[in-house]
Every structure is written in structure tokens, then in C-alpha cells.
Amino acid sequence: MRPSSICILLAVTVLLHHHLLPGVEASVEKACRDAANSSPNVKYDFCVAALRSYPGSQSADKKGLAVIASSLTKKKATSVNAKVKSLLAKASDKKTKQCLESCESVYEDVLSDLDASIPAIKEGRLGDAKTYLSAGVDAPITCEEAFQEMKVPSPLTKEDSDLRKICILALAFTNMLG
């Protein structure tokens, strides 16, 4: 086969794939636009930046993007929990230590929920996945409230905010699945 024939065959295959199988692949940009339109808490730019950094996101379908966003949520929650443990080991102030202990408890619980969210999405148990991810959305708020109630500045504000954003994104993608 001549090189020009191969190019034409490849172009026809790509066109047929995109026109005959719409929705099989969801571009990150389109999926993030859909998520931002479906939830006022999803920020388009954050969504695109978060998902583009993940290998395989450009070719993932919507279910795949929900799994990716949930995986990113789990990774971020694990990171925040590690920071909580590190801060707790160094804390000398009684009120700060009490707040960090509260956050540690919250994050330990939510990590098991986030572990369960990924197989729930993959298996089509969307109600379960939404419940698990909702717990992830609430965890950073609960942690920050502990500091507010004790009138102590939170050393986790940025991490809690970032975790909440990525978890909201995972929940929005899961909601779009049904």
C-alpha cells in the first residue's frame, strides 16, 4: 500500500470513529466543561489542569475520567493525612494538637471511603460511589471546622481546599454517569 493510501485510510478511520461512536472518548476539555456546567462548584481550569496531569486522561471515556478523578482524590487525601500525622508529631500547643487529632480521625475514615469509591464506579454502583465521594467532600470542611471552633489557625487550609476541589470534581463526573 502506498503511503498516501495509508494516510487516507487512517484519516477515514479516525473520522468514522468520532462520528459513528460519539461519546466513546471524552476529551478532557469537553468533560470538564460538562462537569462545570453540571455543578457550580466545579472550576473548569482546575478540572483541566488536574486531569491533564494524569496519564491516560486524554483517551479516557467519562467513566474513566470519574475513576481518574477519584484516584486523584485518594492520592490527595493520602497526602493530606500524611501531613496531618507529621504536624501532629510536632504539635506542642494543646488546642492545635486536639484539632489535628480530629482531622486525623476524619481522614482515616474518609480514606477507606475513597478506597471503595473507585471499584464502585468501575462496577456501576454509582449510588455507593456518590456516598463515598460525598464523605470526601465533607472531610476537609469537618477538619477546618475543628480549627475554627478552637479559634486556632489551620495549617491545612490550602490542602483541605485542594482536596475538596478534586473530590467535588470526582463527584461531578460520577453524577454525570447517572
Disulfide bonds with the S-S distance in Angstrom:
Cys32-Cys47 1.99
Cys103-Cys143 1.94
